[in-house]
Amino acid sequence: MSGDTNAVQGGRRISAHAVCAAIRDDIVSGAYQPGSRLTEELLARRYGVSRVPVREALRTLESEGFVTTRRHAGACVAQPSEREAADLLDIRALLEPLGAARAAQRRTEAHLKVLRGLVRLGRERAQGGQLGELRPLGDWFHETLAQASGSPSLAAMLVQLRRKTAWVYAAAPGSRPAPPEGAARPDPAARAVESWAEHGALVDAVARGDADRARALATAHTERALSEYRLRRPIPVRTSKHSVNTASGRN
């Protein structure tokens, strides 16, 4: 298989892209901690593929900033500094409103159909208290909105920023400062309902082609969402959820 970036598993050809998605998802979820080594042999065994697609996946992840190569250690999970982590939030706060404004100018009816369907599902799940189902819906919503910008470069940057933010930060509404004595504590379910209402208002602005309104709504939504993040602390290594056959292509 020399030079081939695909692996054959169970009669199926597994692409380096699928291997990359599996490793990336495990990095984001915390299965691999920052600084830990990523050896080709162990990764190939873990995901049930040859070392060739693993090697290609590691090169891609290095270009994305999830992996770094150290002298005498080889490939390792990157360790962003606090300054780099803070920069991620600043960049997202700048680019997501731009993406929303572009989407208002360039979206297609197909984009609107998907966005409206996701808002409907998100509102139903939020109002029903099914909070565990909201994250994948939110990821899908924001990826579709990014694609609606009509700029593949901008969409790719937005998707990568969301992945890296999820990796470096933990969304933690409960970590906000405690409210004054006697005041109501933040309710994650209520915030979820509010967040999907914001998504709905944003889609309405995009549908009307109102770029200024879309930008303003995206700015407000991003500021509220990012204020709820805290730097992720070291967490125990978890067992991988992935075999390559089931690697998520969502991200």
N, C-alpha and C positions, 0 to 999 in steps of 0.2 A: 504493500500500500504506500510505497515511497512516494512522497509529494502529494498524496491524496489527503484532503482536509475532511473527508467523510470517513465514518466508521461503519462497519456492517455489524448489526446486532440483531439476532433472531431473524435473519433474512431481510431486515430493514436497514436502509442506509441512513445513518445518523449524522447530521451535519455538525460542523464546528460551531455554527450559530446556536444550535440546540444545547450543545455542551457549554458554550459561553453563557447562555441564559440560565442554565442550571447552577453553574458556579456563581454567577452574579447574584442570583436569588439567595443562595446560601450565605454569601458575604453580607448582603443587606439584612438578612434575618438574624445574623449573629452566629451561624454555624461555624464560621471561621472568624476568629477575633483579629483585630488589627495587629500586625506584626507577625502573625503566624505564618509558617512556611507552607507553600503550595507546591508539592513535588509532583511531577508529571506521573510518576508510577502510581502513587497513592490515589491521585485524582482519577486516573484511568480505571483503577480497580473500583473506586467508589461509584463511578457513574457507568461502569460496565462498557467502556470503549477502549480503543487503542490510545497510545500516547500522541499520535499525530493530531487529531482534532483538539486534544487537550492543549497541546503546544500552541496551536493557532488561537484557541480561546484565551489563553493567558496573554498573548500578544495584544489581542483586542481589549482585554480588561486593563492592561497596562496603559493603552492609549486613552482609555476612559477615566483613568485615575483611581481605579479600584485596586490595582496591583502595582507593585514596584519590584524592581530587580536589585538585589543587594549583592555586593561582592562577597564571595565565599558562602552565600546563603541561597542564592538563586531567587526564584519568585516568592514574594511574600505579600500578604494583605497590606495595603497602604495604611499609614497612620497620619491622617490629616491633623494639622495643628489647630488650636482654637481659633487662630486668625483665619485660617483657610475655611474652617467651619462657618464662621461668621460671614465670610465673603459669600458663601453659598446662598445664605438668606438674602443678602443685599442684591445679589445678581438675580435671584428669582423675583424679588420685589420689583426689579426693573423690567425684566423680560416678560413675565406673565401678563402684565397690563398691555404691553406692546402686542403680544400674541392675540389677546382678546380684541384689540382694536383692529388688527389685520383680519381677524376672523369675521368681524362685522362687515368688512369691505370685500372679502373674497370667499366667504362660505358658500357651499352648494346646498341644494335641497337635501341631498343625501346626508350631509353633515348635520343639518338641522333635525332631520328625522331621528338620527341616532342620539343627538344631544337631548331632544325632547323626551325620547323613550327612557334615557338614563335618568333624567330629572324625575320623571314619573315613578320609576322604580325606586330611586333614592328617597323620595318623599314618602313612599309607601313603607319602605323598610325603616326609615327614621321614626315615623309616626307609630309604627308597630313595635318599636324598641329593639329591632333586629340590628343592633349596632355592629355586630361582627361581619355583616354582609356589606357594609358601606365602603370599606376601604377599596376593594376591587372595583366597585362601581365608581368611586371617586377617581381612581387611577384611569379607568376607561374614559370617564367624562373629560378629564384634563388632557389626555392624549388625543382624543377626538377634537377638542377645542384647539389644541396645538396644530393638528393636521389641517384644520379649517383655516388656519392663517395663510395657507397657500404657499408657504415658504418651507421647503424641506429642511433647510439649514436651521431655521429658527425652531421648527418642530422638533428636530433632533436634539437641539440644545435644551429645550424645555423638558423633554422626556428624560434626558440624562440628568438634568438638575433635580428633578423630582426623585429619581432613583438615589442620587447621592445624598440628598437631604434625608431621605428615609433611612439611609445607612448611617449617617453621622449623628442624626438627631432622633429622639424618641418623641412622638406626639404625646404630650402629657398634660391634658387639661387639668388634672388633679394636682399638678406641680405648681400651678400659679399661686401667688401669695394668698394666704388665708384672708377672707373678707373680714371687715370689721365685725366686732361682736354683735350678734343679733341679726346680722345680714344673712341673706340666703347664700348658700354655697353654690358654686357653679354646678350645673346639671349637665353631664355629657349628652344625655338624650335630648334635652332641650337645645343644646348647642348644635346637635346633629340636624334637628328639624330646621333650625335657623340657617345652618350652612347650606342645606339643600334648597331652601327658599332663595338664598343668595344665588345659587346656581341657576335657579329658574329665572330670576330677574336678569341675570347675565345673558342667558339664552334669548330672552325676549329682546334685549338690546341688539344682540347679534342678528337676530331675525329681521329687525327693523333697519339694519344697516347703520345703526347709530354708533359710530366708532368712539366718539367722545364719551358717551354714556357707558359703553362696554369697558373702556379703559378705566373710568372712574370706579365702576362696580368691581372690576378685577383688582384694582389697587386696594380698595377697602376690604375685599374678601381675603386677599393675600396677607394684608397686614394683620387681620384678626387671626387667620390660621397660623401664621408664623410666630405670633406672640405666644402661642401655646406649646412651642417646641422647647425642649431643653437638651443640652448635650447628652448624648447616650453614654452611660457609664459602662465599664466592663461587665459583661454578662456571661453566665456559664455557656460553654459550648453545647449546642443542641444537636441532636441527631439530624442528619440531612433528611429533608422531606422528599428529595428528588432521586429518582433514577432518570436517566436521560430520556427514556421513553415517555415519562410524564412531566418533563420539564415544562414549566409555564412559559408561554410566549407572550404573556400579558405585558411584560415590561419592555 
